[in-house]
Structure formats: structure tokens, C-alpha cells
Amino acid sequence: MNLKTNLAYRKIDNKTFVVDMQNSMLHSINETGSEIIELLKKRNSVEDIIKNIVEKYEVNEEQARQDVKNFILSLKEKKIIE
């Protein structure tokens, strides 16, 4: 999975904003989503992202796995990742 290179990313405080100039879309992503995007930028595997979320946010692995997979699916639907 790769973040699309034709998008602009800006992190402000706890949020990440993703701008798609071709489609005139602005996506606002919360703190946890921002963490996942940063980990994707570093080419972490989904399993590594899940482990990171479990450790950082003190959630159980099953919940983290479901949330990370759902978030990644939403990034694909919004064409933020390929």
C-alpha cells in the first residue's frame, strides 16, 4: 500500500489534512488516522501498524485490527492510497 504522490499532506496539531487538487477534495483525518498515515508513509506493514496502535492507545488487538483495516479501506475508497 502506498500513499498517492499527487496529493498534498499537511499535519496541523493532531490532525492531518489531505488535499486532492484534481478532484477539489479536502479530507480531515483525526489523531489516530494521522498516526496510521505516518506509519504508512514509513512503509510499515498492517501488522506493524496494528501493534503500534495497540501500544500507543492501549486498546485490545482485536479492536485495533478492525479499526485499522476499516480505516485503510476508507483511504482506498477515497483514493488516498493505492
Contacts in CASP RR format, 6 or more apart in sequence:
PFRMAT RR
TARGET T0000
AUTHOR 0000-0000-0000
METHOD contacts of the structure
MODEL  1
MNLKTNLAYRKIDNKTFVVDMQNSMLHSINETGSEIIELLKKRNSVEDII
KNIVEKYEVNEEQARQDVKNFILSLKEKKIIE
1 40 0 8 1.000
1 46 0 8 1.000
1 72 0 8 1.000
1 81 0 8 1.000
1 82 0 8 1.000
2 40 0 8 1.000
2 81 0 8 1.000
2 82 0 8 1.000
3 9 0 8 1.000
3 37 0 8 1.000
3 40 0 8 1.000
3 41 0 8 1.000
3 80 0 8 1.000
3 81 0 8 1.000
4 79 0 8 1.000
4 80 0 8 1.000
4 81 0 8 1.000
4 82 0 8 1.000
6 20 0 8 1.000
6 21 0 8 1.000
6 22 0 8 1.000
7 18 0 8 1.000
7 19 0 8 1.000
7 20 0 8 1.000
7 80 0 8 1.000
8 18 0 8 1.000
8 19 0 8 1.000
8 21 0 8 1.000
9 16 0 8 1.000
9 17 0 8 1.000
9 18 0 8 1.000
9 19 0 8 1.000
9 37 0 8 1.000
10 16 0 8 1.000
10 17 0 8 1.000
10 19 0 8 1.000
11 17 0 8 1.000
11 34 0 8 1.000
11 38 0 8 1.000
14 30 0 8 1.000
14 31 0 8 1.000
14 34 0 8 1.000
15 28 0 8 1.000
15 29 0 8 1.000
15 30 0 8 1.000
15 31 0 8 1.000
15 34 0 8 1.000
16 28 0 8 1.000
16 29 0 8 1.000
16 33 0 8 1.000
16 34 0 8 1.000
16 37 0 8 1.000
16 38 0 8 1.000
17 26 0 8 1.000
17 27 0 8 1.000
17 28 0 8 1.000
17 29 0 8 1.000
18 26 0 8 1.000
18 27 0 8 1.000
18 29 0 8 1.000
18 37 0 8 1.000
18 80 0 8 1.000
19 25 0 8 1.000
19 26 0 8 1.000
19 27 0 8 1.000
20 26 0 8 1.000
20 27 0 8 1.000
20 79 0 8 1.000
20 80 0 8 1.000
23 79 0 8 1.000
25 78 0 8 1.000
27 78 0 8 1.000
27 80 0 8 1.000
29 37 0 8 1.000
32 53 0 8 1.000
32 57 0 8 1.000
32 67 0 8 1.000
32 71 0 8 1.000
33 71 0 8 1.000
35 52 0 8 1.000
35 53 0 8 1.000
35 56 0 8 1.000
36 49 0 8 1.000
36 53 0 8 1.000
36 68 0 8 1.000
36 71 0 8 1.000
36 72 0 8 1.000
37 75 0 8 1.000
39 48 0 8 1.000
39 49 0 8 1.000
39 52 0 8 1.000
40 49 0 8 1.000
40 81 0 8 1.000
44 52 0 8 1.000
46 68 0 8 1.000
46 69 0 8 1.000
46 72 0 8 1.000
49 68 0 8 1.000
50 61 0 8 1.000
50 64 0 8 1.000
50 65 0 8 1.000
50 68 0 8 1.000
53 59 0 8 1.000
53 64 0 8 1.000
53 67 0 8 1.000
53 68 0 8 1.000
54 60 0 8 1.000
54 61 0 8 1.000
54 64 0 8 1.000
57 64 0 8 1.000
59 67 0 8 1.000
72 81 0 8 1.000
75 81 0 8 1.000
76 82 0 8 1.000
END
